[in-house]
Amino acid sequence: MSSMQPEGYDLIGDIHGHAEPLRGLLRRLGYRYRDGRFAHPTRQAIFLGDFIDRGPEQRGVLEVVRPMVMDGAALAVMGNHELNALAFHTPDPAAHGEHLRRRSAKNIDQHRAFLDEHEHPEVLDAALEWFWDLPLWLDLGELRVVHAAWDTPALNRITDRVAPGNRLTQPLLEAASRPGTAEQNAVENLLKGIEAELPAGHGFSDKDGHHRRYIRLKWWRYPQGETWRSMFLGPPGVAAKLPEAPLPPDVETGYPDTAPPVFVGHYWMVGEPTPQAANVACLDYSVARDGGRLVAYRWDGEQVLRDDKFDWVERR
């Protein structure tokens, strides 16, 4: 497959250290394991990032995905967990003894599963080196891929800061790790989603029990006529508690319905997989949660996405 143009793409959502569901999904999609890697005779996989943290087989996932990408059987983009890992392990040149991602108890706990499996320096360095090689986004012409949100203004702000292939550089990582910078806003929009601060007096607890005053927005929708509740991207139970008030005028979201289909992960969706819009699909269906799914979309050139092109395996 690596020497020819694929007949179609199989896009695969967040894996989070769950290698066994990944191997099962690849086999279900017709990929076969041979000579140390999975490959399909006529198709190519595209991974949407977040390979690490949470699950029981951190190295196992990388041992599946990395050879596929290196051999041309797959493409991949960076997720926010790979971004966080690079910042966690990169010394901060402006603060002696510190790292670009603070080594707080919370951050160490979130990264613990990866740290436990990458204690040997050579193993850790190999993983981080591969993370540096992951593009922040892919634009394949008729198809787009980014981990959390296709935000054109954000892309434009960092296009001249990325390495060839839309890859992160150390100066960009340093700038993106500084609160309030244009680079931080751009990279976080792409890899963590577009957020807005709730009105005073409103907040909620996320899946990890952390109190939040910012909500993730349905970034593909335009804000005109929408409310905090209708634009909230997250659990329905939380949405019901949010105000029906209009969004502030400085919120800028929207993905044109004439634009190429875009695939994202990141958002811990529940229920039956379905497109979020005619040309937008999230493939993260919470494999890291008991009863979650590892989801794929089998794309064959269609510009209007279809329910029957989703496929998945259940986490057991």
Secondary structure, DSSP 8 states (H G I E B T S, - for coil): -TTS--SEEEEE---TT-HHHHHHHHHHTT-EEETTEEE-SSEEEEE-S--SSSSS-HHHHHHHHHHHHHTTSEEE---HHHHHHHHHTSB-TTSTT-BSS---HHHHHHHHHHHHH--SHHHHHHHHHHHHTSBSEEE-SS-EEESS---HHHHHHHTTTSBTTTB--HHHHHHHTSTT-HHHHHHHHHHH--EEE--TT--EE-TTS-EESEEEB-TTS--TT-BHHHHB-S-HHHHTTS---B--TT------TTS--EEE--S---SS---SBTTEEE-EE-TTSTT-EEEEEEESS-SS--GGGEEEEE--
